[in-house]
């Protein structure tokens, strides 16, 4: 079985339907201005770039990274587990 490449279109769909809603739920984000702030974040910018591979992290990890960005202005990217 051959793996399907992750194109920009597929990544956008994955983010919109699964990853972002899970992060928002984990963070308790429901208000439009909070959602807008998330989409303007450094984390979302990196998350939307397939080469970073952040999209494969769990929603809990991504939510922790976003909370860190909100409180400190930065976040650490976890080392990839083997």
Secondary structure, 3 states (H helix, E strand, C coil): CCCCCCCHHHHHHHHHHHHHHHHHHHHCCCCHHHHHHHHCCHHHHHHCCHHHCHHHCCHHHHHHHHHHHHHHCCCCCCCCCC
